[in-house]
Each structure stands twice: as structure tokens, then as C-alpha cells.
Amino acid sequence: MDRLSYLHDEVLLDILSFLPSAKEVVSTMVLSKRWRFLWKMVPRLVYDDSYQTTEKGNFSTFVDRSLVLHKAPVLETLHFKLGKISGSGYTLVSAADYKSCVRELVVEIDISPSSSQTPVVVPWSLYSRICTMLASLILHNVVLVEFSAPVSFPSLKELELKSVKYSGNESVNKLISSCPVLEYLAVEQCKGDNLTTLRVRVPSLKRLSLIEHENNVVHEFVIDAPSLERLKIVDYSLGSRIVESNMSRIITASIDLWSPQTEQLLDSLTSAKSFFLCLPNSKDAYPVGRIFRSLVHLTICTCETEWLNVLIRVLRDSPNLKSLKIQKYHCFRSGERRPCWKETSLVPEYLLPSLETFELVDYGGTETEKEVVAFILRIASCLKQATIKTSKPIDHDKKLEMLKDFPVSSRRSPACLLAFSWSCAIP
């Protein structure tokens, strides 16, 4: 500890910032005179009530007193992990009273069975006091009420809403529209969140993540983000997606949908360089006639019954594809018939002039899998590496047996290296 005391204040403050909670930060004041007031300038405070062994009132008092004594003109991060004993928004009200210069605000509410189940409402005062300098806002498991007055977040660039409940559509849509320089938005919906229409109209937005796990509701996404570069949609609902602008700057897109209403969405992603696709059980889910000239990396999920048709259509429409990966990322739904290669009527005889790497994960040796591998080897004229990964260990004799299924004479590119490996990783 004596050696640490000789370090510059900036270094010591960085060290204190890595402590897990504000309780540990404040407790360093008893180490020596050198440390007595140092904690008051720490740029990151985490208030975690799971570290407290006292009752709710004492935790709130600790938050009040430490924020009053804290002297840093700007807090880089103010993080609340509540729910074990506090279980209310009173602590957040106190924070709004004492701190107005915060760059990142994180509010996480514990909803485990052992915690308080009382919904925690993020108070209006918290937004109105700290919104000017706020650059990042992360809310998990809270209740977001509709704003009682106009609000603006002129500096907010990152907004994350996970399992948040709303008073209605307008509360979240007003919040999003009040962020003129927003670059990253992540919304993960939960059951009973009262959200039926999510409007994302943000000209500055570069990254968007929309996740909806509930599969028995009807809702709507409206996306108008012409500067978008990265898009992730996981939607197992019966809703629809409306794209109001051409997303010509898209670089990476991950599309995991259950509803067959995908044509308009995919039609707006023709500039993407990297694709992850898991499309629903519908032959019409993929738009016909779209050319993905910029597509270089493609990953196809095999959990849906129509994945073969999706694969063939995307290969046909991607003349510059260099990397192809096929993997089952989700469990098969019970009772569904698996696809058969002979039933796939879209298999053309053409070349993949740009494909350089191909990877098939969780290879089980089925006839359909063999046909897919043979097909890729037959049409990829510049293929350099083909990797087949099994979920079980394979010995030397098994590898030799598998190689017989794909002889060199059947490959369009004789220089292609065919490798077999064992992968136990869970997708």
C-alpha cells in the first residue's frame, strides 16, 4: 500500500475506478492521510445494494452522503444495481438531486425471485437534471414513464433499453426522438412491456439492435435510419417491419425472424458486406431478384426447414461472396420435417467465382449435408479452404472415411484444402 501511495493521483483514481462498488471506493479513505479525500474524485461510482448487509434506509443514506461528499466535477459513470434491499426509485431521486454532470448512467434492477418485485420507476427528475452531458444511458428492468415535459438529450450517443416496461408507445418513442446525435440503439423487449409500435427515426443512427423473444404478440417496427451501418434483428413475434429509408450504408446485418414478412427488410440491405440469416418456414421469405453485390461473408442458420432454399437463392444473388458458413444456431422445433436435398428445386449448375472459404459446423454425416458439401466443392472454382466440424471427436480412420465422400476429382478447385475438425463449442 505504501508503494501505491507514491503514484500520481490520476493513476490511483484509475485503480479505484475498477473496484466493484462505491462501498469499496469509500472505504479506502481509512488507509492513510494520502487516501482520505482521494475517493471523492473517483470518476466512476457503482452503487450495488447486493454488497450491503444493512436495511434499505441505511443503503439510501450511504448513497445520499457519498454523493454529497463526492467532488468530481464530472462523473464518467454512475451505475446503480438495485433490487436486493432497496427496491424503489428513492435512491435514483437522490442521485438526481446531487449529480447533474454524468456522462454514462446505468440503472439495473434485480428481478430474481429472492429480490423485491416492486417495479422501479426511473424518476423524471433523473432525466431532467443530468440529460445535458449524458452520452450513454442504459436501463435494465425498470419502468419508463411518459415525460411530463419536453426533454432533450443533446449529447446522448448510446441508448440501451433491456426488459423495460413503458406507459405506452409514446414514452419510448419520445425518448428516442429526443436524441438528435444518437449512434447506437438497443431495445430488448419483454412480456407485458406495453409496446406495440417502435419508431426508430434517427438520421445519425449507426448501430441498431432490436430483440423480441415473445412469439404470440403483434407489434410493428418502423425503421428510418439512412446512416445505419450495423443492424441486428431478433424477432419471434407476429409483427411486421417497415423500412422507410434506403439503408445504403449497411455493412453488417444479422436477421433472425419468425414472421414471413421479410421481403421489404431484406430489399433494403443489398449493400451489406456481412450477413447472418435465419429466415422463417416460408419459401417467400427471401425476395426474388435482389442482387447482393457487396456481400462478402455469409452465415446461414439451418434450424428452419427452408434453409436450403435460402442458401441457394443467396448464393445465386451474391456474385462476390468470399466466405460461407453453415451452422445450426437454434434448436429444431419438434414435429417439423427436415429438408431434403432432392426436394430443393433451385439447385443451378453455375460457378461461385469468388468463394475462398467454406465452413460447415455440427456436421452429422446426413445425406443432405453430404450433398451440400459436394455441391459447394463442385461450384466453387477458387475455393482455398473447406472445413467440416463435427460435434464428436473423430479419429484418423474416420477422417479417411469422410474424405472418400469428397474426392479431389469432384472439386472444381483441385487446390482446395479439405479439413475435418472437432468443435465442442456451443453456438
ABEGO torsion letter per residue (X at the ends): XAAAAABBAAAAAAAAAABABAAAAAAAAAABAAAAAAAAABABBBBBAAABABBAAAAAAAAAAAAAABABABBABBBBBBGAAAGBAAAAAAAAAABABBABBBBBBBABAABBABBBBBBAAAAAAAAAABABBBBBGBBBBBBABBBBBAABABBBBBGBBBAEAAAAAAAAAABAABABBBBBBBBGAGBABBBBBBAABABBBBBBABAABBBBBBBBBAABABBBBBBABABBBBBABBBAABABBBBBBABABAAAAAAAAAABABBBBBBBBBAAABBBGBBBAABABBBBBAABAAAAAAAAAAAAABAABABBBBBBABBBBBGBBBBBAAABAABBBBBBAABABBBBBGBAGBAAAAAAAAAAAAABAABABBBBBBABBBBAAAAAAAAAABBAAABABAABBBBBBBBABBX
